[in-house]
């Protein structure tokens, strides 16, 4: 199947995921680049995809602005907020698909979108959990994302394990779908911030084989402090993403050395 956009025709390759409101396919554009194609399940769901497209455009604009300012002051280094959410290539209503909205998504510094792994598939498909240090870099990326988007007055509202894509080699964690995001008139309200932080922590807790009560295996004293922090975040104890990010890294840097840790899984 080929879906014709404004910038390119897109050859659909395979279904990646589906929800009640949309479906996501791997596709290829005219230049041979692999992209993700998100299409509304019905015309009634067009509004959500339109909202997602708007949010992604706003986040990209602000990310580029902040990155330019940071790079100028820090010898060309980059913040790389753009690695935490998709780039919107284009968004259009497709007459050939019953006037349903289509969003074409790419990912900064990810050449092979087919290699991205949903966090949920580790448990449901592969029957594995990730080790604690691997979970720490995932939660670190999610909290970095929240410090950025909450400052823009945006609540994600869908930080679930099936909406988090991993590039396991590069240590990227990307929130895929933004169709349920809420944009506040001014600053993000408390309930939006608390819910996003709790959702991120709960997704990571599940990925290490845990529940809201903890994990079913032995922990060192330091590891127990880390799991306790996950539980606190998951219980909604932290209302501010910047504070959560700071608390998280203060603890993690006291537990593990600041060095590359390969993506590691263990049997459930």
Secondary structure as GFF3:
##gff-version 3
##sequence-region A 1 268
A	DSSP	beta_strand	2	4	.	.	.	ID=ss1
A	DSSP	beta_strand	9	18	.	.	.	ID=ss2
A	DSSP	beta_strand	22	28	.	.	.	ID=ss3
A	DSSP	beta_strand	34	40	.	.	.	ID=ss4
A	DSSP	three_ten_helix	43	45	.	.	.	ID=ss5
A	DSSP	alpha_helix	46	73	.	.	.	ID=ss6
A	DSSP	three_ten_helix	81	83	.	.	.	ID=ss7
A	DSSP	beta_strand	87	94	.	.	.	ID=ss8
A	DSSP	three_ten_helix	95	97	.	.	.	ID=ss9
A	DSSP	beta_strand	100	106	.	.	.	ID=ss10
A	DSSP	three_ten_helix	113	115	.	.	.	ID=ss11
A	DSSP	beta_strand	117	118	.	.	.	ID=ss12
A	DSSP	alpha_helix	119	124	.	.	.	ID=ss13
A	DSSP	beta_strand	128	130	.	.	.	ID=ss14
A	DSSP	alpha_helix	132	151	.	.	.	ID=ss15
A	DSSP	beta_strand	154	155	.	.	.	ID=ss16
A	DSSP	three_ten_helix	161	163	.	.	.	ID=ss17
A	DSSP	beta_strand	164	167	.	.	.	ID=ss18
A	DSSP	beta_strand	172	175	.	.	.	ID=ss19
A	DSSP	beta_strand	182	183	.	.	.	ID=ss20
A	DSSP	alpha_helix	190	207	.	.	.	ID=ss21
A	DSSP	beta_strand	210	211	.	.	.	ID=ss22
A	DSSP	beta_strand	214	215	.	.	.	ID=ss23
A	DSSP	alpha_helix	221	234	.	.	.	ID=ss24
A	DSSP	alpha_helix	241	255	.	.	.	ID=ss25
A	DSSP	beta_strand	265	267	.	.	.	ID=ss26
###
